[in-house]
Amino acid sequence: MVKIEAFAVEQWMDEYENTAKYNIAETCCASISVDDLQALSEDKDTNPLSQLQSTKLTYGAIRGSKRIRGILADLYSVKTPTPLPASNILITAGAIQANFLALYSLIGPGDHVVCHYPTYQQLYSIPASLGADVSFWKSKAANGWQLDLEELKGLIRPNTKLIIINNPQNPTGAIIPREVLQNLVYIARESSIILFADEVYRPLFHNISPMDSQFPPSLLSLGYEHTIVTGSISKAYSLAGLRVGWIASRDSSIIETCASSRDYTTISVGQIDDAIARFALAPECIHNLLKRNLELARTNLAILEKFIESHRWACEWVKPRAGTTAFVRFSKMGKPVDDVAFCERLLEKTGVMLVPGSRCFGEEFAGYVRFGYVSETEVLTKGLDALREFMDTEYTQL
């Protein structure tokens, strides 16, 4: 029987997110409705739902509609010498299924996997459950959560099958810059190791300009054939309720293997989800949607930064450069607080929900708390006001 570790962060979210008064742990940009989406789109004549009124609700296109796969292929083909064929994209039920299928399809007993850390637990617990040996390629707060390529070289073994990265990184909001990605490709190519990038928070880069020489491209654009990336409509596009994600690769055999494995799970994504997702990603809508979310991220990050700066006596961070999450270390007298007790007591006293680092990202992250700061600005502001009062009245009692 396969043994898999409990998915700590998802269990924490499931237990508290629907009852919290101020959920500032959520990792998606503030959610929107279909009406909101239409208001953002320049295509005012199309209703993505009305088109389905007379459509028979079969399984639909098993690998995703031609339209959505074509839109995604075009997005991945920007500034690349070779366009990505639409057939090299597989639509899935969220990025979580995309990740699972890729790992399930490629990893087995005797394989070795190197995984960027800290990160979303799925990316290392699934390979371990499949019998692989997993080594952590650790980013460190003292180095701005950056990765050391020399350390990676020391982790690679003759049986290393896969190197997994998360860019932008959950929970820190750090990025892996262009130069590091280019050197990573060089290292992987030397040993024909598959590179797998969870890019679910892409393209929410709010603290680095696309004109910056270190702005990170999608790993798929760097020309290495043994590359897989996954993405989703959930995080940067505010549409988690659609359950639409994808796997993209320049290696068509990887897509075929993942599609074969998917036959045993959801078969296809629902036609309604596919239709709304392709409306959101279409050129008439995507730019306004991203503009809305980038502005929200910048506004809210400034609010969170003001809180951090006024509480330097208790907390420290590396300011995020992308994504929706920040990893903040709380301490007393130079020692990390019990982050689980902190989060539980905060929720009980104020209704503010945060995520404890040591429970959800690894025991070594004692004192760390993950904020999800791209909620509605009002929710973040009121949540931080309640947290501020908690810091003044309850924090010393922890």
NUGU-201921 format. One record per residue: residue number from 1; chain; x, y, z of N, C-alpha, C, CB in turn. Coordinates in steps of 0.1 Angstrom, whole numbers. Glycine has a CB too. Example, Ala and Ser with C-alpha at 12.3 -4.5 7.8 and 13.67 -1.06 7.14 Angstrom:
    k  c    nxx    nyy    nzz   caxx   cayy   cazz    cxx    cyy    czz   cbxx   cbyy   cbzz
    1  A    132    -57     78    123    -45     78    132    -33     78    113    -45     90
    2  A    128    -22     71    137    -11     71    129      0     79    141     -6     57
//
This chain:
    k  c    nxx    nyy    nzz   caxx   cayy   cazz    cxx    cyy    czz   cbxx   cbyy   cbzz
    1  A      8    -12      0      0      0      0      9     13      0     -9      0     12
    2  A      6     22     -9     13     34     -9     10     43      3     10     42    -22
    3  A     21     48      9     19     56     21     23     71     17     28     51     33
    4  A     14     80     20     17     94     17     14    102     29      8     98      5
    5  A     23    112     31     22    121     42      9    129     41     34    130     43
    6  A      3    132     53     -8    141     53     -4    155     47    -13    143     68
    7  A    -13    160     39    -10    173     32    -13    184     42    -19    174     19
    8  A     -3    189     49     -5    197     61    -12    211     58      8    200     67
    9  A     -7    217     47    -12    231     44    -27    230     40     -4    238     34
   10  A    -30    220     32    -44    219     27    -53    215     38    -45    208     16
   11  A    -49    207     48    -57    203     59    -59    215     68    -50    192     67
   12  A    -49    223     70    -50    236     78    -60    245     71    -37    243     79
   13  A    -59    247     58    -68    256     51    -83    250     52    -64    257     36
   14  A    -84    237     50    -97    231     50   -104    233     64    -97    217     46
   15  A    -96    232     74   -102    233     88   -107    247     91    -91    229     98
   16  A   -100    257     86   -103    271     91   -108    281     81    -91    276     97
   17  A   -105    279     68   -107    290     58   -122    294     57   -102    286     45
   18  A   -131    285     59   -145    289     57   -152    295     70   -153    277     53
   19  A   -145    295     81   -150    301     93   -142    313     98   -150    290    104
   20  A   -130    315     92   -122    327     96   -130    340     93   -108    327     89
   21  A   -128    350    101   -134    363     99   -126    371     88   -136    371    112
   22  A   -113    370     90   -104    377     81    -94    366     76    -96    389     88
   23  A    -96    361     64    -87    351     58    -76    358     50    -95    341     49
   24  A    -65    360     57    -53    365     50    -42    355     49    -47    378     58
   25  A    -48    342     47    -39    331     44    -42    326     30    -42    319     54
   26  A    -52    331     23    -56    326     10    -45    329     -1    -69    332      5
   27  A    -42    320     -9    -31    322    -19    -35    326    -33    -23    309    -20
   28  A    -48    327    -35    -53    332    -48    -55    347    -48    -66    325    -52
   29  A    -53    354    -59    -57    368    -60    -72    368    -57    -54    374    -74
   30  A    -77    379    -51    -91    380    -47   -100    375    -59    -95    395    -44
   31  A   -109    366    -55   -117    359    -65   -127    369    -72   -125    348    -59
   32  A   -131    365    -84   -140    373    -92   -151    364    -97   -133    381   -103
   33  A   -162    371   -101   -174    363   -107   -173    364   -122   -187    370   -102
   34  A   -182    357   -129   -183    358   -144   -187    372   -148   -193    347   -149
   35  A   -196    378   -140   -199    392   -143   -187    401   -142   -210    397   -133
   36  A   -179    399   -132   -166    407   -131   -157    405   -143   -159    403   -118
   37  A   -157    392   -147   -148    389   -158   -153    396   -171   -148    373   -160
   38  A   -166    396   -173   -171    402   -185   -168    417   -185   -186    400   -186
   39  A   -169    423   -173   -167    438   -171   -152    441   -175   -170    442   -157
   40  A   -143    432   -172   -129    434   -174   -126    432   -189   -120    424   -166
   41  A   -133    423   -196   -130    420   -210   -134    431   -219   -138    407   -214
   42  A   -126    433   -230   -130    442   -241   -140    436   -250   -117    446   -248
   43  A   -143    424   -249   -153    417   -257   -166    417   -249   -149    402   -260
   44  A   -174    428   -251   -186    430   -244   -198    422   -250   -190    444   -243
   45  A   -196    416   -261   -207    409   -268   -208    394   -265   -206    411   -283
   46  A   -198    389   -259   -197    375   -256   -200    372   -242   -184    369   -260
   47  A   -209    363   -239   -211    357   -226   -207    343   -226   -227    359   -222
   48  A   -196    340   -219   -191    326   -219   -200    315   -215   -178    325   -211
   49  A   -210    319   -207   -220    309   -203   -232    307   -213   -226    313   -189
   50  A   -236    318   -219   -247    318   -228   -244    309   -240   -251    332   -233
   51  A   -231    308   -244   -227    300   -255   -230    285   -252   -212    302   -258
   52  A   -231    281   -239   -233    267   -236   -247    264   -233   -225    264   -224
   53  A   -257    273   -235   -271    271   -231   -276    259   -240   -279    283   -234
   54  A   -272    258   -252   -278    248   -261   -268    237   -264   -282    254   -274
   55  A   -256    237   -257   -246    227   -259   -249    215   -250   -232    233   -256
   56  A   -248    203   -256   -250    191   -248   -238    189   -239   -252    179   -257
   57  A   -240    187   -226   -229    186   -217   -223    172   -216   -234    191   -203
   58  A   -216    169   -227   -208    157   -227   -195    159   -220   -206    152   -242
   59  A   -186    149   -221   -173    151   -215   -165    162   -222   -165    138   -216
   60  A   -170    166   -234   -163    176   -241   -149    171   -247   -160    188   -232
   61  A   -140    181   -250   -127    177   -255   -119    171   -244   -120    190   -261
   62  A   -115    159   -245   -108    152   -234    -96    159   -229   -105    138   -238
   63  A    -88    164   -239    -75    170   -235    -76    186   -233    -64    167   -245
   64  A    -88    191   -234    -91    205   -234    -95    210   -247    -78    212   -228
   65  A   -103    220   -248   -107    225   -261    -95    230   -269   -118    236   -259
   66  A    -97    230   -282    -87    235   -291    -84    250   -288    -91    233   -306
   67  A    -94    257   -285    -93    271   -282    -84    274   -270   -107    278   -280
   68  A    -87    268   -259    -79    271   -247    -64    266   -249    -85    264   -235
   69  A    -63    254   -255    -49    249   -257    -41    258   -267    -49    235   -262
   70  A    -48    264   -277    -42    273   -286    -38    286   -280    -51    276   -298
   71  A    -47    291   -271    -44    304   -264    -31    302   -255    -56    308   -255
   72  A    -31    291   -248    -19    288   -239     -7    286   -247    -22    276   -230
   73  A     -8    279   -258      4    277   -267      9    290   -272      0    268   -279
   74  A      1    299   -276      5    313   -280     12    320   -269     -7    321   -285
   75  A      7    319   -256     13    326   -245     27    320   -242      5    324   -232
   76  A     29    307   -244     42    301   -241     51    303   -253     40    286   -239
   77  A     46    307   -265     55    309   -277     60    323   -278     47    306   -289
   78  A     56    332   -269     61    346   -270     76    347   -267     54    355   -260
   79  A     83    353   -276     98    355   -275    106    342   -274    101    363   -262
   80  A    101    332   -282    108    319   -283    110    317   -298    100    308   -276
   81  A    121    310   -301    124    308   -315    115    298   -322    139    304   -317
   82  A    110    288   -314    101    278   -319     88    278   -312    108    264   -317
   83  A     77    281   -319     64    281   -313     61    267   -306     53    284   -323
   84  A     53    268   -296     49    255   -289     36    251   -295     47    258   -274
   85  A     35    238   -300     23    233   -306     12    232   -295     25    220   -313
   86  A     -1    235   -299    -12    233   -290    -13    219   -285    -25    238   -296
   87  A     -9    209   -293    -10    195   -289      0    192   -277     -7    186   -301
   88  A      9    201   -274     18    199   -263     13    205   -250     32    205   -267
   89  A      0    207   -249     -6    212   -237    -17    202   -233    -11    226   -238
   90  A    -18    199   -221    -29    190   -216    -36    198   -205    -23    177   -210
   91  A    -49    200   -206    -57    207   -196    -61    198   -185    -70    214   -203
   92  A    -60    202   -173    -63    194   -161    -72    201   -151    -49    190   -155
   93  A    -76    193   -141    -84    199   -131    -76    206   -121    -93    188   -124
   94  A    -71    218   -124    -63    226   -116    -48    222   -117    -67    225   -101
   95  A    -39    231   -112    -25    228   -112    -22    216   -103    -17    240   -108
   96  A    -30    214    -93    -27    203    -83    -28    190    -91    -37    204    -71
   97  A    -38    188   -100    -38    176   -108    -27    176   -118    -52    175   -115
   98  A    -24    187   -124    -13    188   -133      0    183   -127    -11    202   -139
   99  A      3    188   -115     15    183   -107     14    168   -105     17    191    -94
  100  A      3    164   -100      2    150    -96      4    141   -108    -12    147    -90
  101  A     -3    144   -119     -1    136   -131     13    135   -136    -10    141   -142
  102  A     20    147   -136     33    147   -141     42    138   -132     39    161   -142
  103  A     41    140   -119     49    132   -110     46    117   -110     48    137    -96
  104  A     33    114   -110     28    100   -111     33     93   -123     13     99   -109
  105  A     33    100   -134     36     95   -147     51     92   -149     31    103   -158
  106  A     60    100   -142     74    100   -145     83     94   -134     78    114   -147
  107  A     78     93   -122     86     89   -111     82     75   -106     85     99   -100
  108  A     92     67   -101     90     54    -96    101     50    -86     88     44   -106
  109  A     99     38    -80    110     33    -71    123     33    -77    106     19    -66
  110  A    133     37    -70    147     38    -75    151     51    -81    149     27    -84
  111  A    141     59    -83    145     73    -89    149     82    -78    133     78    -97
  112  A    157     92    -82    161    103    -73    155    116    -78    176    103    -71
  113  A    150    124    -69    144    137    -72    150    148    -64    128    136    -71
  114  A    153    159    -70    158    171    -63    146    181    -63    171    177    -69
  115  A    143    186    -51    131    195    -51    135    208    -44    120    188    -43
  116  A    133    219    -50    133    233    -45    126    233    -31    128    243    -55
  117  A    131    240    -21    126    239     -8    128    252     -1    131    227      0
  118  A    119    258      7    105    253     10     96    254     -2     99    259     22
  119  A     86    246     -3     76    247    -14     64    240    -10     82    241    -27
  120  A     55    240    -19     42    233    -18     45    218    -16     33    235    -30
  121  A     39    212     -5     43    199     -1     40    188    -11     35    195     12
  122  A     30    190    -20     28    180    -30     40    177    -38     17    186    -39
  123  A     48    187    -41     60    186    -50     70    176    -45     66    199    -53
  124  A     71    174    -32     80    164    -27     74    152    -20     89    170    -17
  125  A     62    153    -15     55    142     -9     50    132    -19     43    146      0
  126  A     46    136    -31     41    127    -41     53    118    -46     35    134    -53
  127  A     64    124    -50     76    116    -54     80    106    -43     88    124    -58
  128  A     80    110    -30     84    101    -19     74     90    -18     85    109     -6
  129  A     61     92    -20     51     82    -19     52     72    -30     37     88    -19
  130  A     58     76    -41     60     67    -53     73     59    -52     60     75    -66
  131  A     80     60    -41     92     53    -39    105     59    -43     91     40    -47
  132  A    104     72    -47    116     79    -50    123     84    -38    113     91    -60
  133  A    136     87    -39    144     93    -29    145    108    -32    159     87    -28
  134  A    141    116    -22    139    131    -25    150    138    -17    125    136    -21
  135  A    157    147    -24    167    156    -17    162    170    -19    181    155    -24
  136  A    163    178     -8    159    192     -8    170    201    -13    154    196      5
  137  A    167    209    -23    176    220    -28    171    233    -20    176    222    -43
  138  A    178    236    -10    172    246      0    176    260     -4    177    242     14
  139  A    165    268     -4    167    283     -5    167    288     10    157    290    -13
  140  A    174    298     13    176    303     27    172    318     28    190    300     32
  141  A    166    321     39    162    335     41    174    344     41    154    336     54
  142  A    185    339     47    197    347     49    203    351     35    208    340     56
  143  A    199    344     25    204    347     11    192    351      2    210    334      5
  144  A    182    357      9    170    362      1    162    351     -6    175    372     -9
  145  A    162    339      0    155    327     -5    160    324    -19    140    330     -6
  146  A    173    327    -22    179    323    -35    185    309    -34    189    333    -39
  147  A    187    303    -46    192    290    -47    207    290    -51    184    282    -58
  148  A    214    280    -47    229    279    -49    231    268    -59    236    276    -36
  149  A    236    271    -71    238    261    -82    249    251    -78    241    268    -95
  150  A    259    256    -71    269    246    -66    264    236    -57    281    254    -59
  151  A    254    240    -48    248    230    -39    240    220    -48    238    238    -30
  152  A    233    225    -58    226    216    -67    235    205    -73    219    223    -78
  153  A    246    209    -78    256    200    -84    260    189    -74    269    207    -88
  154  A    261    192    -61    264    183    -51    253    173    -48    268    189    -38
  155  A    240    177    -51    229    168    -48    226    158    -60    217    177    -46
  156  A    231    161    -72    227    153    -83    235    139    -82    231    160    -96
  157  A    227    129    -85    233    115    -85    231    109    -99    225    106    -74
  158  A    237     97   -101    235     90   -114    221     87   -117    243     77   -114
  159  A    212     85   -106    198     81   -108    189     93   -107    194     70    -99
  160  A    194    105   -107    185    117   -106    177    118   -118    193    130   -104
  161  A    164    117   -116    154    117   -128    148    131   -130    143    107   -125
  162  A    146    138   -119    138    150   -120    144    161   -111    124    147   -117
  163  A    144    173   -115    147    185   -107    134    194   -107    160    193   -112
  164  A    129    196    -95    116    204    -94    119    217    -88    106    196    -85
  165  A    113    227    -95    114    241    -90    100    247    -89    123    250    -98
  166  A     98    257    -81     86    264    -79     89    279    -81     79    261    -65
  167  A     84    285    -92     89    298    -96     77    306   -102    100    298   -106
  168  A     72    317    -95     76    322    -82     73    311    -71     68    334    -79
  169  A     80    314    -59     81    304    -49     70    306    -38     94    304    -42
  170  A     63    295    -35     54    294    -24     61    287    -13     40    287    -28
  171  A     63    293     -1     55    304      5     62    318      5     52    301     19
  172  A     74    319      0     82    331      2     80    343     -7     97    328      1
  173  A     74    340    -19     73    351    -29     86    354    -36     67    363    -23
  174  A     96    346    -34    109    348    -41    108    343    -56    120    341    -34
  175  A    117    348    -64    118    343    -78    132    337    -80    116    355    -88
  176  A    132    328    -90    145    323    -95    148    331   -107    144    307    -98
  177  A    159    339   -107    161    348   -118    166    341   -131    171    358   -114
  178  A    165    348   -142    169    343   -155    182    336   -156    169    354   -165
  179  A    193    342   -150    206    336   -151    207    323   -144    216    346   -145
  180  A    200    322   -133    200    309   -126    192    298   -134    194    310   -112
  181  A    181    302   -140    173    293   -148    182    288   -160    160    300   -153
  182  A    189    297   -166    197    293   -178    208    284   -173    203    306   -184
  183  A    214    286   -162    225    277   -157    219    263   -153    232    283   -146
  184  A    206    264   -147    200    252   -144    197    243   -156    186    255   -136
  185  A    193    249   -167    191    242   -179    204    235   -184    185    251   -190
  186  A    215    243   -183    228    237   -187    232    225   -178    239    248   -185
  187  A    230    226   -165    233    215   -156    224    203   -159    231    219   -141
  188  A    211    205   -161    202    194   -164    205    187   -177    187    199   -164
  189  A    208    195   -187    211    190   -201    223    181   -200    213    201   -211
  190  A    233    184   -192    245    176   -191    242    161   -188    255    181   -181
  191  A    232    159   -180    228    146   -175    215    141   -180    229    145   -160
  192  A    209    148   -189    195    145   -194    185    143   -183    196    132   -203
  193  A    186    152   -173    176    152   -162    164    161   -167    182    158   -149
  194  A    152    156   -163    140    163   -166    138    175   -157    127    154   -166
  195  A    135    187   -162    132    198   -154    117    200   -153    139    211   -159
  196  A    112    202   -141     98    204   -138     96    217   -130     92    192   -131
  197  A     89    226   -136     86    239   -129     72    241   -127     92    251   -138
  198  A     68    242   -114     55    246   -110     55    261   -111     51    241    -95
  199  A     48    266   -121     47    281   -124     33    286   -121     51    284   -138
  200  A     26    281   -111     13    284   -108     11    299   -105      7    275    -97
  201  A     21    305    -99     20    320    -96     24    329   -107     28    323    -83
  202  A     29    323   -118     32    331   -129     20    335   -136     42    323   -139
  203  A     19    347   -142     29    358   -143     27    370   -134     29    363   -158
  204  A     24    367   -121     22    377   -112     35    383   -106     13    372   -100
  205  A     43    390   -114     55    396   -110     53    410   -108     66    393   -121
  206  A     51    414    -95     47    427    -91     59    436    -86     36    427    -81
  207  A     70    430    -83     81    437    -77     94    435    -85     84    432    -63
  208  A     93    432    -98    104    432   -108     98    435   -121    111    418   -107
  209  A    105    443   -129    100    447   -142    104    437   -153    106    461   -146
  210  A     95    435   -163     99    426   -174    112    431   -181     88    426   -184
  211  A    115    444   -180    127    449   -186    140    446   -178    126    464   -188
  212  A    138    441   -166    150    438   -158    157    426   -164    145    435   -143
  213  A    170    426   -164    178    415   -171    176    402   -164    192    418   -171
  214  A    172    402   -151    170    390   -143    155    386   -142    176    392   -129
  215  A    146    392   -150    132    389   -150    131    374   -154    124    398   -159
  216  A    124    365   -147    124    351   -150    114    348   -161    121    343   -138
  217  A    119    342   -172    110    337   -183    104    324   -178    117    335   -196
  218  A     94    319   -185     89    306   -182    101    296   -185     77    302   -190
  219  A    102    286   -177    113    276   -180    111    270   -194    113    265   -169
  220  A     99    269   -198     96    263   -211    102    271   -223     81    262   -213
  221  A    106    283   -221    111    292   -231    126    291   -234    107    306   -229
  222  A    133    283   -225    147    283   -226    153    272   -234    152    281   -212
  223  A    145    265   -242    150    257   -253    154    243   -249    162    263   -259
  224  A    152    239   -236    155    225   -232    143    216   -234    160    225   -217
  225  A    146    205   -242    135    197   -246    128    189   -235    140    187   -257
  226  A    136    185   -225    131    178   -213    126    187   -202    142    168   -208
  227  A    117    195   -205    111    205   -196     96    203   -195    115    219   -200
  228  A     91    204   -183     77    204   -180     74    216   -172     72    191   -173
  229  A     63    223   -175     58    234   -166     43    231   -164     60    248   -173
  230  A     38    236   -152     24    235   -149     19    249   -145     21    225   -138
  231  A      7    251   -148      1    264   -144    -14    262   -141      3    274   -156
  232  A    -21    274   -138    -35    273   -134    -41    286   -136    -35    269   -119
  233  A    -55    286   -136    -63    298   -137    -66    303   -123    -76    295   -144
  234  A    -61    296   -113    -65    299    -99    -58    311    -93    -62    287    -90
  235  A    -45    311    -93    -37    321    -84    -36    335    -90    -23    315    -82
  236  A    -30    336   -102    -28    349   -108    -41    354   -115    -17    348   -118
  237  A    -50    345   -118    -62    349   -126    -75    349   -118    -63    339   -137
  238  A    -74    346   -105    -86    348    -96    -98    339    -98    -91    362    -97
  239  A    -96    327   -104   -107    319   -108   -105    304   -103   -108    319   -123
  240  A   -101    303    -91    -99    290    -85   -111    281    -86    -95    291    -70
  241  A   -123    286    -86   -135    278    -86   -137    271    -99   -147    286    -83
  242  A   -130    275   -109   -131    268   -122   -124    254   -123   -126    277   -133
  243  A   -114    252   -115   -106    240   -115   -100    237   -129   -114    228   -110
  244  A    -93    247   -134    -86    245   -147    -72    248   -145    -93    255   -157
  245  A    -64    238   -149    -49    240   -149    -44    233   -162    -43    233   -136
  246  A    -30    232   -162    -25    226   -174    -10    221   -172    -25    236   -186
  247  A     -7    212   -181      7    207   -182     12    211   -196      9    191   -180
  248  A     24    217   -197     29    220   -210     44    215   -211     29    236   -212
  249  A     47    210   -222     61    204   -224     64    205   -239     62    190   -218
  250  A     77    206   -242     82    205   -256     84    191   -260     95    213   -258
  251  A     83    182   -250     85    167   -252     71    161   -253     93    161   -241
  252  A     66    159   -265     53    154   -267     51    140   -260     50    152   -282
  253  A     61    132   -259     60    119   -252     56    121   -237     73    111   -253
  254  A     60    132   -231     56    135   -217     41    138   -216     64    146   -211
  255  A     36    146   -226     22    149   -226     14    136   -228     19    159   -237
  256  A     18    127   -237     11    115   -240     11    106   -228     18    107   -252
  257  A     22    105   -220     22     97   -208     13    103   -198     37     97   -203
  258  A     13    116   -196      4    122   -186    -11    121   -190      7    137   -185
  259  A    -14    122   -203    -27    120   -208    -32    106   -205    -28    123   -223
  260  A    -23     96   -207    -27     82   -205    -30     80   -190    -16     73   -209
  261  A    -22     86   -181    -25     85   -167    -38     92   -163    -13     91   -159
  262  A    -41    103   -169    -53    111   -166    -66    103   -169    -53    124   -173
  263  A    -65     93   -178    -76     85   -181    -82     78   -169    -73     74   -191
  264  A    -74     76   -159    -78     69   -146    -83     79   -136    -66     61   -140
  265  A    -84     92   -139    -88    102   -129   -100    109   -134    -77    112   -126
  266  A    -99    121   -138   -111    130   -141   -115    129   -156   -108    144   -138
  267  A   -108    122   -164   -111    121   -178   -109    134   -185   -125    115   -181
  268  A   -117    144   -181   -117    157   -188   -120    168   -178   -126    158   -200
  269  A   -118    181   -182   -123    192   -175   -137    196   -180   -113    205   -176
  270  A   -146    200   -171   -159    203   -175   -160    214   -186   -167    207   -163
  271  A   -170    213   -195   -171    222   -206   -173    237   -201   -182    218   -215
  272  A   -181    238   -190   -183    251   -185   -170    258   -180   -194    251   -174
  273  A   -162    250   -173   -150    255   -167   -140    259   -179   -143    244   -159
  274  A   -139    250   -189   -131    253   -200   -135    266   -207   -131    241   -210
  275  A   -148    268   -209   -153    279   -216   -150    292   -209   -168    278   -219
  276  A   -152    293   -196   -149    305   -189   -134    307   -188   -155    304   -174
  277  A   -127    297   -187   -112    298   -186   -106    304   -199   -105    285   -183
  278  A   -111    299   -210   -106    304   -223   -111    318   -226   -110    295   -235
  279  A   -122    322   -221   -127    336   -221   -117    345   -213   -141    338   -216
  280  A   -113    340   -201   -104    348   -193    -90    350   -199   -103    342   -179
  281  A    -86    339   -205    -72    339   -210    -71    345   -224    -67    325   -211
  282  A    -82    348   -231    -82    354   -244    -76    368   -244    -96    354   -250
  283  A    -70    372   -255    -64    386   -255    -73    397   -251    -58    388   -269
  284  A    -86    396   -254    -95    406   -250    -97    408   -235   -108    404   -257
  285  A    -93    398   -227    -95    399   -213    -83    398   -204   -105    388   -209
  286  A    -73    389   -208    -62    386   -200    -54    398   -195    -53    376   -207
  287  A    -52    408   -203    -44    419   -200    -50    427   -189    -41    428   -212
  288  A    -63    430   -190    -70    437   -180    -71    430   -167    -84    441   -185
  289  A    -73    417   -168    -74    408   -156    -61    409   -148    -78    394   -160
  290  A    -50    407   -156    -37    408   -149    -33    421   -144    -26    403   -159
  291  A    -37    432   -151    -35    445   -146    -42    447   -133    -40    456   -157
  292  A    -55    443   -132    -62    444   -120    -55    437   -108    -76    437   -121
  293  A    -50    425   -111    -44    417   -100    -30    422    -96    -43    402   -104
  294  A    -22    427   -106     -9    433   -103    -11    446    -95     -2    436   -116
  295  A    -21    454    -98    -23    466    -90    -28    462    -76    -34    474    -97
  296  A    -36    452    -75    -41    447    -62    -29    442    -54    -51    436    -63
  297  A    -20    434    -60     -9    429    -53      1    440    -48     -1    419    -62
  298  A      3    450    -56     12    461    -52      6    469    -41     16    470    -65
  299  A     -7    472    -42    -13    480    -32    -13    472    -18    -28    482    -36
  300  A    -16    459    -19    -17    452     -6     -3    449     -1    -24    439     -9
  301  A      7    447     -9     20    444     -4     25    456      3     30    440    -16
  302  A     22    468     -2     26    481      5     20    482     19     23    493     -3
  303  A      7    477     20      0    477     33      7    467     42    -15    474     31
  304  A     10    456     37     16    445     46     30    450     50     17    432     39
  305  A     38    456     41     51    461     44     51    471     55     58    467     31
  306  A     41    480     55     39    490     65     37    484     79     28    500     62
  307  A     29    473     79     27    465     92     41    459     96     17    454     90
  308  A     48    453     87     61    446     91     70    456     96     67    439     79
  309  A     72    468     90     81    478     94     78    483    108     82    489     84
  310  A     65    484    111     61    490    124     62    479    135     47    495    123
  311  A     65    467    131     66    456    141     79    449    140     55    446    139
  312  A     90    456    136    103    450    135    108    444    148    113    461    130
  313  A    102    448    159    106    443    172    102    428    174    100    451    183
  314  A     92    424    165     87    410    166     88    402    153     73    411    170
  315  A     89    409    141     89    401    129     99    406    119     75    401    123
  316  A    103    397    110    112    400     99    108    392     86    127    398    103
  317  A    112    397     75    109    390     62    119    394     51     95    393     58
  318  A    118    386     41    124    390     28    112    394     19    133    378     21
  319  A    112    406     15    100    411      8     98    404     -5    102    426      5
  320  A     86    399     -7     83    391    -19     85    399    -32     68    386    -19
  321  A     88    393    -43     90    399    -55     79    395    -65    103    396    -61
  322  A     71    385    -62     61    379    -71     51    371    -63     67    371    -82
  323  A     41    367    -70     31    358    -63     22    365    -54     38    347    -57
  324  A     16    357    -44      6    362    -35      9    360    -21     -7    356    -38
  325  A     21    354    -18     24    350     -4     37    356      1     25    335     -3
  326  A     37    358     14     49    363     21     52    353     33     48    377     26
  327  A     65    351     36     69    342     47     75    351     57     78    331     42
  328  A     69    353     69     73    362     79     77    355     92     62    372     82
  329  A     88    358     97     93    352    109     90    360    122    109    349    108
  330  A     83    354    131     79    361    144     88    355    155     64    359    147
  331  A     93    364    163    102    360    174    100    369    186    117    361    169
  332  A    105    363    198    105    371    210    118    368    217     93    366    220
  333  A    125    380    221    138    379    227    148    371    218    137    372    241
  334  A    146    373    205    156    366    196    152    352    193    169    367    201
  335  A    142    346    199    139    332    197    125    331    189    138    324    210
  336  A    124    321    180    111    320    172    100    317    182    113    310    161
  337  A     88    323    179     76    319    186     71    306    182     65    330    184
  338  A     63    300    190     56    288    186     45    292    175     49    280    198
  339  A     48    290    163     40    296    152     26    289    151     47    294    139
  340  A     25    276    155     12    270    155      4    276    166     14    254    157
  341  A      9    277    178      1    283    189     -2    298    186     10    283    202
  342  A      7    305    179      4    319    175     -8    319    166     17    325    168
  343  A     -8    311    155    -19    311    145    -32    307    152    -15    302    134
  344  A    -31    297    160    -44    292    167    -50    302    176    -41    279    174
  345  A    -41    308    184    -46    319    193    -51    331    186    -35    322    203
  346  A    -44    335    175    -48    346    168    -62    344    162    -38    349    156
  347  A    -64    332    156    -77    329    150    -88    329    161    -76    315    143
  348  A    -85    323    172    -95    322    183    -98    336    188    -89    314    194
  349  A    -89    345    190    -91    358    196    -96    368    186    -78    363    202
  350  A    -92    367    174    -95    378    164   -103    374    152    -83    385    160
  351  A   -102    361    148   -108    356    136    -99    358    124   -120    363    133
  352  A    -86    361    127    -76    363    116    -69    350    113    -65    374    120
  353  A    -69    346    101    -63    333     97    -50    335     90    -73    325     88
  354  A    -40    328     95    -27    327     88    -22    313     88    -16    336     96
  355  A    -11    310     82     -7    296     81      7    294     88     -5    292     66
  356  A      7    285     98     20    283    105     30    275     97     17    275    118
  357  A     42    281     96     53    275     88     58    262     92     64    285     88
  358  A     60    260    105     66    247    110     56    235    107     69    248    125
  359  A     43    237    108     34    226    105     32    224     90     21    229    112
  360  A     32    234     83     28    233     69     39    233     59     19    244     65
  361  A     52    237     63     63    238     53     75    231     58     66    252     50
  362  A     75    226     71     87    219     76     91    224     90     99    221     66
  363  A     95    215     98     98    218    112    109    229    114    102    206    119
  364  A    118    230    104    128    240    105    123    254    104    139    237     94
  365  A    111    256    100    105    269     98     97    274    111     97    270     86
  366  A    102    270    122     96    274    135     96    289    135    103    268    147
  367  A     85    295    139     84    310    140     79    316    127     97    315    144
  368  A     79    309    116     75    315    103     60    313    102     82    308     92
  369  A     54    323     95     40    324     92     38    328     78     32    333    102
  370  A     29    321     71     26    325     57     14    334     56     24    313     48
  371  A     16    346     50      5    355     47      1    353     33      9    370     50
  372  A    -12    354     30    -17    355     16    -23    369     15    -27    344     13
  373  A    -16    378      9    -19    392     10    -26    398     -2     -6    400     12
  374  A    -30    390    -12    -37    396    -24    -52    393    -23    -31    390    -37
  375  A    -57    393    -11    -72    393     -9    -78    406    -13    -75    389      6
  376  A    -91    408    -11    -96    421    -11    -89    431     -2   -112    421     -9
  377  A    -86    443     -6    -78    452      3    -85    454     16    -76    465     -5
  378  A    -98    455     16   -105    457     29   -103    445     38   -120    459     26
  379  A   -103    433     33   -100    421     42    -86    422     48   -102    408     34
  380  A    -76    425     39    -63    426     44    -61    437     55    -53    428     33
  381  A    -67    448     52    -66    460     61    -72    457     75    -72    472     55
  382  A    -84    451     75    -91    448     87    -84    437     94   -105    445     85
  383  A    -79    427     87    -71    416     93    -59    421    100    -68    406     83
  384  A    -52    430     93    -39    435     99    -42    444    111    -31    443     89
  385  A    -53    451    111    -57    459    122    -60    450    134    -70    468    119
  386  A    -67    439    132    -69    430    143    -56    423    148    -79    419    138
  387  A    -47    420    138    -34    415    142    -26    425    150    -26    410    129
  388  A    -27    437    146    -19    448    153    -24    449    168    -22    462    146
  389  A    -37    448    170    -42    448    184    -38    436    191    -57    449    183
  390  A    -38    424    184    -33    412    190    -18    413    195    -35    400    181
  391  A    -10    419    186      4    421    190      6    429    202     11    427    178
  392  A     -3    439    204     -2    448    216     -7    442    228    -10    461    213
  393  A    -17    432    227    -23    427    239    -20    412    243    -38    429    238
  394  A    -18    404    232    -17    390    234     -3    384    231    -27    383    226
  395  A      5    391    223     17    385    218     27    381    229     24    394    208
  396  A     28    389    239     38    387    250     34    375    258     39    399    259
  397  A     21    370    257     17    359    265     19    345    258      2    360    268
  398  A     24    346    246     26    333    238     38    326    244     29    336    223
//
